[in-house]
Amino acid sequence: MNYKKETQFFCENIKYLRKKHSLSLTSMAKKMGVSKKTLESIEQGVIPERMTCRVLFNISKNFGIEPPEMLSEFLE
């Protein structure tokens, strides 16, 4: 797997989870532990340089999705 593909999976999966659970940008950002602006960037396919693995932990805790799933396949 390459970084570009992992980024694409992650960004699309974040957008999918937010819509599936009918969450606003603000609510989803809070569950992920990021700012609304950071979430908007992620949904546009850009992962900020300073984002930590804590985001993957928060997704796992709040949505029951393990990190490998977020980075290796589309959840739809």
mmCIF file of the N, C-alpha and C atoms, coordinates in Angstrom:
data_MODEL
# 
_entry.id   MODEL 
# 
loop_
_atom_site.group_PDB 
_atom_site.id 
_atom_site.type_symbol 
_atom_site.label_atom_id 
_atom_site.label_alt_id 
_atom_site.label_comp_id 
_atom_site.label_asym_id 
_atom_site.label_entity_id 
_atom_site.label_seq_id 
_atom_site.pdbx_PDB_ins_code 
_atom_site.Cartn_x 
_atom_site.Cartn_y 
_atom_site.Cartn_z 
_atom_site.occupancy 
_atom_site.B_iso_or_equiv 
_atom_site.pdbx_formal_charge 
_atom_site.auth_seq_id 
_atom_site.auth_comp_id 
_atom_site.auth_asym_id 
_atom_site.auth_atom_id 
_atom_site.pdbx_PDB_model_num 
ATOM 1   N N  . MET A 1 1  ? 0.855   -1.178 0.000  1.00 0.00 ? 1  MET A N  1 
ATOM 2   C CA . MET A 1 1  ? 0.000   0.000  0.000  1.00 0.00 ? 1  MET A CA 1 
ATOM 3   C C  . MET A 1 1  ? 0.896   1.235  0.000  1.00 0.00 ? 1  MET A C  1 
ATOM 4   N N  . ASN A 1 2  ? 0.473   2.244  -0.699 1.00 0.00 ? 2  ASN A N  1 
ATOM 5   C CA . ASN A 1 2  ? 1.292   3.455  -0.718 1.00 0.00 ? 2  ASN A CA 1 
ATOM 6   C C  . ASN A 1 2  ? 0.581   4.592  0.014  1.00 0.00 ? 2  ASN A C  1 
ATOM 7   N N  . TYR A 1 3  ? 1.358   5.589  0.364  1.00 0.00 ? 3  TYR A N  1 
ATOM 8   C CA . TYR A 1 3  ? 0.841   6.710  1.152  1.00 0.00 ? 3  TYR A CA 1 
ATOM 9   C C  . TYR A 1 3  ? -0.328  7.417  0.476  1.00 0.00 ? 3  TYR A C  1 
ATOM 10  N N  . LYS A 1 4  ? -0.236  7.604  -0.836 1.00 0.00 ? 4  LYS A N  1 
ATOM 11  C CA . LYS A 1 4  ? -1.304  8.303  -1.558 1.00 0.00 ? 4  LYS A CA 1 
ATOM 12  C C  . LYS A 1 4  ? -2.624  7.538  -1.465 1.00 0.00 ? 4  LYS A C  1 
ATOM 13  N N  . LYS A 1 5  ? -2.581  6.227  -1.621 1.00 0.00 ? 5  LYS A N  1 
ATOM 14  C CA . LYS A 1 5  ? -3.796  5.414  -1.553 1.00 0.00 ? 5  LYS A CA 1 
ATOM 15  C C  . LYS A 1 5  ? -4.342  5.390  -0.126 1.00 0.00 ? 5  LYS A C  1 
ATOM 16  N N  . GLU A 1 6  ? -3.472  5.258  0.859  1.00 0.00 ? 6  GLU A N  1 
ATOM 17  C CA . GLU A 1 6  ? -3.907  5.275  2.261  1.00 0.00 ? 6  GLU A CA 1 
ATOM 18  C C  . GLU A 1 6  ? -4.581  6.600  2.597  1.00 0.00 ? 6  GLU A C  1 
ATOM 19  N N  . THR A 1 7  ? -4.028  7.691  2.095  1.00 0.00 ? 7  THR A N  1 
ATOM 20  C CA . THR A 1 7  ? -4.614  9.014  2.316  1.00 0.00 ? 7  THR A CA 1 
ATOM 21  C C  . THR A 1 7  ? -6.002  9.091  1.694  1.00 0.00 ? 7  THR A C  1 
ATOM 22  N N  . GLN A 1 8  ? -6.130  8.575  0.486  1.00 0.00 ? 8  GLN A N  1 
ATOM 23  C CA . GLN A 1 8  ? -7.427  8.593  -0.191 1.00 0.00 ? 8  GLN A CA 1 
ATOM 24  C C  . GLN A 1 8  ? -8.462  7.784  0.592  1.00 0.00 ? 8  GLN A C  1 
ATOM 25  N N  . PHE A 1 9  ? -8.088  6.581  1.031  1.00 0.00 ? 9  PHE A N  1 
ATOM 26  C CA . PHE A 1 9  ? -9.008  5.767  1.829  1.00 0.00 ? 9  PHE A CA 1 
ATOM 27  C C  . PHE A 1 9  ? -9.423  6.518  3.087  1.00 0.00 ? 9  PHE A C  1 
ATOM 28  N N  . PHE A 1 10 ? -8.446  7.051  3.808  1.00 0.00 ? 10 PHE A N  1 
ATOM 29  C CA . PHE A 1 10 ? -8.727  7.737  5.068  1.00 0.00 ? 10 PHE A CA 1 
ATOM 30  C C  . PHE A 1 10 ? -9.677  8.916  4.867  1.00 0.00 ? 10 PHE A C  1 
ATOM 31  N N  . CYS A 1 11 ? -9.375  9.768  3.911  1.00 0.00 ? 11 CYS A N  1 
ATOM 32  C CA . CYS A 1 11 ? -10.183 10.968 3.689  1.00 0.00 ? 11 CYS A CA 1 
ATOM 33  C C  . CYS A 1 11 ? -11.610 10.621 3.267  1.00 0.00 ? 11 CYS A C  1 
ATOM 34  N N  . GLU A 1 12 ? -11.752 9.682  2.365  1.00 0.00 ? 12 GLU A N  1 
ATOM 35  C CA . GLU A 1 12 ? -13.090 9.268  1.923  1.00 0.00 ? 12 GLU A CA 1 
ATOM 36  C C  . GLU A 1 12 ? -13.857 8.592  3.058  1.00 0.00 ? 12 GLU A C  1 
ATOM 37  N N  . ASN A 1 13 ? -13.172 7.808  3.870  1.00 0.00 ? 13 ASN A N  1 
ATOM 38  C CA . ASN A 1 13 ? -13.831 7.129  4.980  1.00 0.00 ? 13 ASN A CA 1 
ATOM 39  C C  . ASN A 1 13 ? -14.297 8.104  6.055  1.00 0.00 ? 13 ASN A C  1 
ATOM 40  N N  . ILE A 1 14 ? -13.543 9.148  6.279  1.00 0.00 ? 14 ILE A N  1 
ATOM 41  C CA . ILE A 1 14 ? -13.966 10.175 7.241  1.00 0.00 ? 14 ILE A CA 1 
ATOM 42  C C  . ILE A 1 14 ? -15.259 10.831 6.758  1.00 0.00 ? 14 ILE A C  1 
ATOM 43  N N  . LYS A 1 15 ? -15.277 11.207 5.505  1.00 0.00 ? 15 LYS A N  1 
ATOM 44  C CA . LYS A 1 15 ? -16.470 11.821 4.931  1.00 0.00 ? 15 LYS A CA 1 
ATOM 45  C C  . LYS A 1 15 ? -17.662 10.860 4.999  1.00 0.00 ? 15 LYS A C  1 
ATOM 46  N N  . TYR A 1 16 ? -17.425 9.596  4.680  1.00 0.00 ? 16 TYR A N  1 
ATOM 47  C CA . TYR A 1 16 ? -18.473 8.573  4.721  1.00 0.00 ? 16 TYR A CA 1 
ATOM 48  C C  . TYR A 1 16 ? -19.034 8.422  6.141  1.00 0.00 ? 16 TYR A C  1 
ATOM 49  N N  . LEU A 1 17 ? -18.163 8.309  7.135  1.00 0.00 ? 17 LEU A N  1 
ATOM 50  C CA . LEU A 1 17 ? -18.627 8.144  8.519  1.00 0.00 ? 17 LEU A CA 1 
ATOM 51  C C  . LEU A 1 17 ? -19.448 9.337  8.985  1.00 0.00 ? 17 LEU A C  1 
ATOM 52  N N  . ARG A 1 18 ? -18.993 10.536 8.639  1.00 0.00 ? 18 ARG A N  1 
ATOM 53  C CA . ARG A 1 18 ? -19.732 11.734 9.059  1.00 0.00 ? 18 ARG A CA 1 
ATOM 54  C C  . ARG A 1 18 ? -21.141 11.730 8.467  1.00 0.00 ? 18 ARG A C  1 
ATOM 55  N N  . LYS A 1 19 ? -21.242 11.411 7.188  1.00 0.00 ? 19 LYS A N  1 
ATOM 56  C CA . LYS A 1 19 ? -22.558 11.405 6.538  1.00 0.00 ? 19 LYS A CA 1 
ATOM 57  C C  . LYS A 1 19 ? -23.416 10.248 7.021  1.00 0.00 ? 19 LYS A C  1 
ATOM 58  N N  . LYS A 1 20 ? -22.834 9.079  7.192  1.00 0.00 ? 20 LYS A N  1 
ATOM 59  C CA . LYS A 1 20 ? -23.570 7.904  7.643  1.00 0.00 ? 20 LYS A CA 1 
ATOM 60  C C  . LYS A 1 20 ? -24.218 8.142  9.002  1.00 0.00 ? 20 LYS A C  1 
ATOM 61  N N  . HIS A 1 21 ? -23.510 8.852  9.867  1.00 0.00 ? 21 HIS A N  1 
ATOM 62  C CA . HIS A 1 21 ? -24.010 9.107  11.218 1.00 0.00 ? 21 HIS A CA 1 
ATOM 63  C C  . HIS A 1 21 ? -24.700 10.469 11.340 1.00 0.00 ? 21 HIS A C  1 
ATOM 64  N N  . SER A 1 22 ? -24.919 11.123 10.202 1.00 0.00 ? 22 SER A N  1 
ATOM 65  C CA . SER A 1 22 ? -25.609 12.423 10.155 1.00 0.00 ? 22 SER A CA 1 
ATOM 66  C C  . SER A 1 22 ? -25.010 13.440 11.120 1.00 0.00 ? 22 SER A C  1 
ATOM 67  N N  . LEU A 1 23 ? -23.696 13.549 11.102 1.00 0.00 ? 23 LEU A N  1 
ATOM 68  C CA . LEU A 1 23 ? -23.000 14.479 11.985 1.00 0.00 ? 23 LEU A CA 1 
ATOM 69  C C  . LEU A 1 23 ? -22.639 15.757 11.239 1.00 0.00 ? 23 LEU A C  1 
ATOM 70  N N  . SER A 1 24 ? -22.714 16.858 11.945 1.00 0.00 ? 24 SER A N  1 
ATOM 71  C CA . SER A 1 24 ? -22.248 18.123 11.384 1.00 0.00 ? 24 SER A CA 1 
ATOM 72  C C  . SER A 1 24 ? -20.719 18.109 11.372 1.00 0.00 ? 24 SER A C  1 
ATOM 73  N N  . LEU A 1 25 ? -20.132 19.037 10.641 1.00 0.00 ? 25 LEU A N  1 
ATOM 74  C CA . LEU A 1 25 ? -18.667 19.152 10.638 1.00 0.00 ? 25 LEU A CA 1 
ATOM 75  C C  . LEU A 1 25 ? -18.144 19.357 12.057 1.00 0.00 ? 25 LEU A C  1 
ATOM 76  N N  . THR A 1 26 ? -18.821 20.197 12.813 1.00 0.00 ? 26 THR A N  1 
ATOM 77  C CA . THR A 1 26 ? -18.395 20.496 14.182 1.00 0.00 ? 26 THR A CA 1 
ATOM 78  C C  . THR A 1 26 ? -18.459 19.262 15.072 1.00 0.00 ? 26 THR A C  1 
ATOM 79  N N  . SER A 1 27 ? -19.552 18.499 14.979 1.00 0.00 ? 27 SER A N  1 
ATOM 80  C CA . SER A 1 27 ? -19.704 17.290 15.808 1.00 0.00 ? 27 SER A CA 1 
ATOM 81  C C  . SER A 1 27 ? -18.660 16.233 15.455 1.00 0.00 ? 27 SER A C  1 
ATOM 82  N N  . MET A 1 28 ? -18.452 16.043 14.167 1.00 0.00 ? 28 MET A N  1 
ATOM 83  C CA . MET A 1 28 ? -17.470 15.044 13.731 1.00 0.00 ? 28 MET A CA 1 
ATOM 84  C C  . MET A 1 28 ? -16.062 15.463 14.143 1.00 0.00 ? 28 MET A C  1 
ATOM 85  N N  . ALA A 1 29 ? -15.746 16.733 13.978 1.00 0.00 ? 29 ALA A N  1 
ATOM 86  C CA . ALA A 1 29 ? -14.423 17.230 14.372 1.00 0.00 ? 29 ALA A CA 1 
ATOM 87  C C  . ALA A 1 29 ? -14.190 16.978 15.858 1.00 0.00 ? 29 ALA A C  1 
ATOM 88  N N  . LYS A 1 30 ? -15.209 17.195 16.664 1.00 0.00 ? 30 LYS A N  1 
ATOM 89  C CA . LYS A 1 30 ? -15.082 16.988 18.104 1.00 0.00 ? 30 LYS A CA 1 
ATOM 90  C C  . LYS A 1 30 ? -14.818 15.516 18.410 1.00 0.00 ? 30 LYS A C  1 
ATOM 91  N N  . LYS A 1 31 ? -15.540 14.604 17.752 1.00 0.00 ? 31 LYS A N  1 
ATOM 92  C CA . LYS A 1 31 ? -15.330 13.172 17.969 1.00 0.00 ? 31 LYS A CA 1 
ATOM 93  C C  . LYS A 1 31 ? -13.924 12.748 17.547 1.00 0.00 ? 31 LYS A C  1 
ATOM 94  N N  . MET A 1 32 ? -13.392 13.376 16.516 1.00 0.00 ? 32 MET A N  1 
ATOM 95  C CA . MET A 1 32 ? -12.055 13.038 16.027 1.00 0.00 ? 32 MET A CA 1 
ATOM 96  C C  . MET A 1 32 ? -10.950 13.707 16.831 1.00 0.00 ? 32 MET A C  1 
ATOM 97  N N  . GLY A 1 33 ? -11.278 14.785 17.534 1.00 0.00 ? 33 GLY A N  1 
ATOM 98  C CA . GLY A 1 33 ? -10.265 15.514 18.291 1.00 0.00 ? 33 GLY A CA 1 
ATOM 99  C C  . GLY A 1 33 ? -9.480  16.488 17.436 1.00 0.00 ? 33 GLY A C  1 
ATOM 100 N N  . VAL A 1 34 ? -10.145 17.026 16.392 1.00 0.00 ? 34 VAL A N  1 
ATOM 101 C CA . VAL A 1 34 ? -9.511  18.005 15.503 1.00 0.00 ? 34 VAL A CA 1 
ATOM 102 C C  . VAL A 1 34 ? -10.416 19.224 15.383 1.00 0.00 ? 34 VAL A C  1 
ATOM 103 N N  . SER A 1 35 ? -9.898  20.268 14.772 1.00 0.00 ? 35 SER A N  1 
ATOM 104 C CA . SER A 1 35 ? -10.714 21.459 14.549 1.00 0.00 ? 35 SER A CA 1 
ATOM 105 C C  . SER A 1 35 ? -11.619 21.245 13.334 1.00 0.00 ? 35 SER A C  1 
ATOM 106 N N  . LYS A 1 36 ? -12.632 22.057 13.229 1.00 0.00 ? 36 LYS A N  1 
ATOM 107 C CA . LYS A 1 36 ? -13.534 22.002 12.075 1.00 0.00 ? 36 LYS A CA 1 
ATOM 108 C C  . LYS A 1 36 ? -12.748 22.266 10.790 1.00 0.00 ? 36 LYS A C  1 
ATOM 109 N N  . LYS A 1 37 ? -11.829 23.201 10.836 1.00 0.00 ? 37 LYS A N  1 
ATOM 110 C CA . LYS A 1 37 ? -11.009 23.537 9.667  1.00 0.00 ? 37 LYS A CA 1 
ATOM 111 C C  . LYS A 1 37 ? -10.162 22.332 9.239  1.00 0.00 ? 37 LYS A C  1 
ATOM 112 N N  . THR A 1 38 ? -9.603  21.613 10.196 1.00 0.00 ? 38 THR A N  1 
ATOM 113 C CA . THR A 1 38 ? -8.817  20.426 9.882  1.00 0.00 ? 38 THR A CA 1 
ATOM 114 C C  . THR A 1 38 ? -9.696  19.365 9.240  1.00 0.00 ? 38 THR A C  1 
ATOM 115 N N  . LEU A 1 39 ? -10.897 19.169 9.777  1.00 0.00 ? 39 LEU A N  1 
ATOM 116 C CA . LEU A 1 39 ? -11.818 18.199 9.197  1.00 0.00 ? 39 LEU A CA 1 
ATOM 117 C C  . LEU A 1 39 ? -12.192 18.583 7.765  1.00 0.00 ? 39 LEU A C  1 
ATOM 118 N N  . GLU A 1 40 ? -12.432 19.853 7.532  1.00 0.00 ? 40 GLU A N  1 
ATOM 119 C CA . GLU A 1 40 ? -12.745 20.300 6.170  1.00 0.00 ? 40 GLU A CA 1 
ATOM 120 C C  . GLU A 1 40 ? -11.594 19.971 5.223  1.00 0.00 ? 40 GLU A C  1 
ATOM 121 N N  . SER A 1 41 ? -10.361 20.165 5.664  1.00 0.00 ? 41 SER A N  1 
ATOM 122 C CA . SER A 1 41 ? -9.195  19.828 4.846  1.00 0.00 ? 41 SER A CA 1 
ATOM 123 C C  . SER A 1 41 ? -9.140  18.335 4.555  1.00 0.00 ? 41 SER A C  1 
ATOM 124 N N  . ILE A 1 42 ? -9.374  17.534 5.585  1.00 0.00 ? 42 ILE A N  1 
ATOM 125 C CA . ILE A 1 42 ? -9.347  16.083 5.412  1.00 0.00 ? 42 ILE A CA 1 
ATOM 126 C C  . ILE A 1 42 ? -10.394 15.649 4.391  1.00 0.00 ? 42 ILE A C  1 
ATOM 127 N N  . GLU A 1 43 ? -11.591 16.194 4.506  1.00 0.00 ? 43 GLU A N  1 
ATOM 128 C CA . GLU A 1 43 ? -12.653 15.820 3.575  1.00 0.00 ? 43 GLU A CA 1 
ATOM 129 C C  . GLU A 1 43 ? -12.353 16.270 2.144  1.00 0.00 ? 43 GLU A C  1 
ATOM 130 N N  . GLN A 1 44 ? -11.434 17.205 1.989  1.00 0.00 ? 44 GLN A N  1 
ATOM 131 C CA . GLN A 1 44 ? -11.016 17.638 0.658  1.00 0.00 ? 44 GLN A CA 1 
ATOM 132 C C  . GLN A 1 44 ? -9.788  16.863 0.186  1.00 0.00 ? 44 GLN A C  1 
ATOM 133 N N  . GLY A 1 45 ? -9.345  15.891 0.978  1.00 0.00 ? 45 GLY A N  1 
ATOM 134 C CA . GLY A 1 45 ? -8.241  15.038 0.578  1.00 0.00 ? 45 GLY A CA 1 
ATOM 135 C C  . GLY A 1 45 ? -6.871  15.463 1.043  1.00 0.00 ? 45 GLY A C  1 
ATOM 136 N N  . VAL A 1 46 ? -6.814  16.391 1.996  1.00 0.00 ? 46 VAL A N  1 
ATOM 137 C CA . VAL A 1 46 ? -5.528  16.894 2.495  1.00 0.00 ? 46 VAL A CA 1 
ATOM 138 C C  . VAL A 1 46 ? -5.404  16.564 3.986  1.00 0.00 ? 46 VAL A C  1 
ATOM 139 N N  . ILE A 1 47 ? -4.362  15.819 4.316  1.00 0.00 ? 47 ILE A N  1 
ATOM 140 C CA . ILE A 1 47 ? -4.113  15.507 5.722  1.00 0.00 ? 47 ILE A CA 1 
ATOM 141 C C  . ILE A 1 47 ? -3.044  16.460 6.240  1.00 0.00 ? 47 ILE A C  1 
ATOM 142 N N  . PRO A 1 48 ? -3.376  17.247 7.268  1.00 0.00 ? 48 PRO A N  1 
ATOM 143 C CA . PRO A 1 48 ? -2.407  18.194 7.825  1.00 0.00 ? 48 PRO A CA 1 
ATOM 144 C C  . PRO A 1 48 ? -1.155  17.486 8.352  1.00 0.00 ? 48 PRO A C  1 
ATOM 145 N N  . GLU A 1 49 ? -0.018  18.134 8.205  1.00 0.00 ? 49 GLU A N  1 
ATOM 146 C CA . GLU A 1 49 ? 1.262   17.556 8.625  1.00 0.00 ? 49 GLU A CA 1 
ATOM 147 C C  . GLU A 1 49 ? 1.304   17.190 10.105 1.00 0.00 ? 49 GLU A C  1 
ATOM 148 N N  . ARG A 1 50 ? 0.656   17.985 10.932 1.00 0.00 ? 50 ARG A N  1 
ATOM 149 C CA . ARG A 1 50 ? 0.770   17.775 12.373 1.00 0.00 ? 50 ARG A CA 1 
ATOM 150 C C  . ARG A 1 50 ? -0.314  16.871 12.951 1.00 0.00 ? 50 ARG A C  1 
ATOM 151 N N  . MET A 1 51 ? -1.092  16.230 12.131 1.00 0.00 ? 51 MET A N  1 
ATOM 152 C CA . MET A 1 51 ? -2.124  15.348 12.644 1.00 0.00 ? 51 MET A CA 1 
ATOM 153 C C  . MET A 1 51 ? -1.473  14.099 13.236 1.00 0.00 ? 51 MET A C  1 
ATOM 154 N N  . THR A 1 52 ? -1.955  13.653 14.377 1.00 0.00 ? 52 THR A N  1 
ATOM 155 C CA . THR A 1 52 ? -1.343  12.516 15.060 1.00 0.00 ? 52 THR A CA 1 
ATOM 156 C C  . THR A 1 52 ? -2.196  11.259 14.935 1.00 0.00 ? 52 THR A C  1 
ATOM 157 N N  . CYS A 1 53 ? -1.634  10.152 15.363 1.00 0.00 ? 53 CYS A N  1 
ATOM 158 C CA . CYS A 1 53 ? -2.356  8.880  15.347 1.00 0.00 ? 53 CYS A CA 1 
ATOM 159 C C  . CYS A 1 53 ? -3.508  8.884  16.352 1.00 0.00 ? 53 CYS A C  1 
ATOM 160 N N  . ARG A 1 54 ? -3.546  9.881  17.221 1.00 0.00 ? 54 ARG A N  1 
ATOM 161 C CA . ARG A 1 54 ? -4.642  10.008 18.185 1.00 0.00 ? 54 ARG A CA 1 
ATOM 162 C C  . ARG A 1 54 ? -5.989  10.076 17.465 1.00 0.00 ? 54 ARG A C  1 
ATOM 163 N N  . VAL A 1 55 ? -6.003  10.651 16.273 1.00 0.00 ? 55 VAL A N  1 
ATOM 164 C CA . VAL A 1 55 ? -7.231  10.744 15.479 1.00 0.00 ? 55 VAL A CA 1 
ATOM 165 C C  . VAL A 1 55 ? -7.748  9.344  15.159 1.00 0.00 ? 55 VAL A C  1 
ATOM 166 N N  . LEU A 1 56 ? -6.856  8.433  14.766 1.00 0.00 ? 56 LEU A N  1 
ATOM 167 C CA . LEU A 1 56 ? -7.274  7.054  14.485 1.00 0.00 ? 56 LEU A CA 1 
ATOM 168 C C  . LEU A 1 56 ? -7.817  6.378  15.740 1.00 0.00 ? 56 LEU A C  1 
ATOM 169 N N  . PHE A 1 57 ? -7.201  6.633  16.877 1.00 0.00 ? 57 PHE A N  1 
ATOM 170 C CA . PHE A 1 57 ? -7.691  6.086  18.140 1.00 0.00 ? 57 PHE A CA 1 
ATOM 171 C C  . PHE A 1 57 ? -9.102  6.609  18.434 1.00 0.00 ? 57 PHE A C  1 
ATOM 172 N N  . ASN A 1 58 ? -9.317  7.906  18.242 1.00 0.00 ? 58 ASN A N  1 
ATOM 173 C CA . ASN A 1 58 ? -10.629 8.493  18.502 1.00 0.00 ? 58 ASN A CA 1 
ATOM 174 C C  . ASN A 1 58 ? -11.696 7.930  17.559 1.00 0.00 ? 58 ASN A C  1 
ATOM 175 N N  . ILE A 1 59 ? -11.340 7.689  16.319 1.00 0.00 ? 59 ILE A N  1 
ATOM 176 C CA . ILE A 1 59 ? -12.287 7.105  15.370 1.00 0.00 ? 59 ILE A CA 1 
ATOM 177 C C  . ILE A 1 59 ? -12.652 5.690  15.813 1.00 0.00 ? 59 ILE A C  1 
ATOM 178 N N  . SER A 1 60 ? -11.644 4.929  16.205 1.00 0.00 ? 60 SER A N  1 
ATOM 179 C CA . SER A 1 60 ? -11.881 3.573  16.675 1.00 0.00 ? 60 SER A CA 1 
ATOM 180 C C  . SER A 1 60 ? -12.792 3.572  17.893 1.00 0.00 ? 60 SER A C  1 
ATOM 181 N N  . LYS A 1 61 ? -12.518 4.451  18.829 1.00 0.00 ? 61 LYS A N  1 
ATOM 182 C CA . LYS A 1 61 ? -13.306 4.540  20.062 1.00 0.00 ? 61 LYS A CA 1 
ATOM 183 C C  . LYS A 1 61 ? -14.746 4.964  19.782 1.00 0.00 ? 61 LYS A C  1 
ATOM 184 N N  . ASN A 1 62 ? -14.941 5.937  18.912 1.00 0.00 ? 62 ASN A N  1 
ATOM 185 C CA . ASN A 1 62 ? -16.279 6.487  18.673 1.00 0.00 ? 62 ASN A CA 1 
ATOM 186 C C  . ASN A 1 62 ? -17.102 5.742  17.631 1.00 0.00 ? 62 ASN A C  1 
ATOM 187 N N  . PHE A 1 63 ? -16.438 5.058  16.697 1.00 0.00 ? 63 PHE A N  1 
ATOM 188 C CA . PHE A 1 63 ? -17.168 4.414  15.602 1.00 0.00 ? 63 PHE A CA 1 
ATOM 189 C C  . PHE A 1 63 ? -16.915 2.910  15.490 1.00 0.00 ? 63 PHE A C  1 
ATOM 190 N N  . GLY A 1 64 ? -16.003 2.369  16.287 1.00 0.00 ? 64 GLY A N  1 
ATOM 191 C CA . GLY A 1 64 ? -15.724 0.942  16.243 1.00 0.00 ? 64 GLY A CA 1 
ATOM 192 C C  . GLY A 1 64 ? -15.007 0.493  14.975 1.00 0.00 ? 64 GLY A C  1 
ATOM 193 N N  . ILE A 1 65 ? -14.272 1.395  14.342 1.00 0.00 ? 65 ILE A N  1 
ATOM 194 C CA . ILE A 1 65 ? -13.526 1.087  13.120 1.00 0.00 ? 65 ILE A CA 1 
ATOM 195 C C  . ILE A 1 65 ? -12.042 1.040  13.480 1.00 0.00 ? 65 ILE A C  1 
ATOM 196 N N  . GLU A 1 66 ? -11.393 -0.070 13.185 1.00 0.00 ? 66 GLU A N  1 
ATOM 197 C CA . GLU A 1 66 ? -9.975  -0.215 13.494 1.00 0.00 ? 66 GLU A CA 1 
ATOM 198 C C  . GLU A 1 66 ? -9.110  0.544  12.479 1.00 0.00 ? 66 GLU A C  1 
ATOM 199 N N  . PRO A 1 67 ? -7.964  1.073  12.902 1.00 0.00 ? 67 PRO A N  1 
ATOM 200 C CA . PRO A 1 67 ? -7.097  1.834  12.002 1.00 0.00 ? 67 PRO A CA 1 
ATOM 201 C C  . PRO A 1 67 ? -6.781  1.150  10.667 1.00 0.00 ? 67 PRO A C  1 
ATOM 202 N N  . PRO A 1 68 ? -6.472  -0.166 10.659 1.00 0.00 ? 68 PRO A N  1 
ATOM 203 C CA . PRO A 1 68 ? -6.193  -0.766 9.346  1.00 0.00 ? 68 PRO A CA 1 
ATOM 204 C C  . PRO A 1 68 ? -7.356  -0.644 8.355  1.00 0.00 ? 68 PRO A C  1 
ATOM 205 N N  . GLU A 1 69 ? -8.584  -0.726 8.870  1.00 0.00 ? 69 GLU A N  1 
ATOM 206 C CA . GLU A 1 69 ? -9.748  -0.571 7.996  1.00 0.00 ? 69 GLU A CA 1 
ATOM 207 C C  . GLU A 1 69 ? -9.824  0.829  7.404  1.00 0.00 ? 69 GLU A C  1 
ATOM 208 N N  . MET A 1 70 ? -9.513  1.821  8.225  1.00 0.00 ? 70 MET A N  1 
ATOM 209 C CA . MET A 1 70 ? -9.581  3.219  7.769  1.00 0.00 ? 70 MET A CA 1 
ATOM 210 C C  . MET A 1 70 ? -8.569  3.519  6.675  1.00 0.00 ? 70 MET A C  1 
ATOM 211 N N  . LEU A 1 71 ? -7.462  2.774  6.671  1.00 0.00 ? 71 LEU A N  1 
ATOM 212 C CA . LEU A 1 71 ? -6.355  3.086  5.770  1.00 0.00 ? 71 LEU A CA 1 
ATOM 213 C C  . LEU A 1 71 ? -6.218  2.118  4.590  1.00 0.00 ? 71 LEU A C  1 
ATOM 214 N N  . SER A 1 72 ? -7.032  1.053  4.560  1.00 0.00 ? 72 SER A N  1 
ATOM 215 C CA . SER A 1 72 ? -6.809  0.046  3.523  1.00 0.00 ? 72 SER A CA 1 
ATOM 216 C C  . SER A 1 72 ? -8.011  -0.300 2.657  1.00 0.00 ? 72 SER A C  1 
ATOM 217 N N  . GLU A 1 73 ? -9.170  0.280  2.960  1.00 0.00 ? 73 GLU A N  1 
ATOM 218 C CA . GLU A 1 73 ? -10.357 -0.026 2.167  1.00 0.00 ? 73 GLU A CA 1 
ATOM 219 C C  . GLU A 1 73 ? -11.400 1.071  2.321  1.00 0.00 ? 73 GLU A C  1 
ATOM 220 N N  . PHE A 1 74 ? -12.311 1.143  1.352  1.00 0.00 ? 74 PHE A N  1 
ATOM 221 C CA . PHE A 1 74 ? -13.423 2.078  1.473  1.00 0.00 ? 74 PHE A CA 1 
ATOM 222 C C  . PHE A 1 74 ? -14.497 1.412  2.330  1.00 0.00 ? 74 PHE A C  1 
ATOM 223 N N  . LEU A 1 75 ? -15.041 2.138  3.284  1.00 0.00 ? 75 LEU A N  1 
ATOM 224 C CA . LEU A 1 75 ? -16.014 1.570  4.221  1.00 0.00 ? 75 LEU A CA 1 
ATOM 225 C C  . LEU A 1 75 ? -17.387 1.348  3.595  1.00 0.00 ? 75 LEU A C  1 
ATOM 226 N N  . GLU A 1 76 ? -17.707 2.055  2.549  1.00 0.00 ? 76 GLU A N  1 
ATOM 227 C CA . GLU A 1 76 ? -19.031 1.914  1.958  1.00 0.00 ? 76 GLU A CA 1 
ATOM 228 C C  . GLU A 1 76 ? -19.236 0.506  1.588  1.00 0.00 ? 76 GLU A C  1 
# 
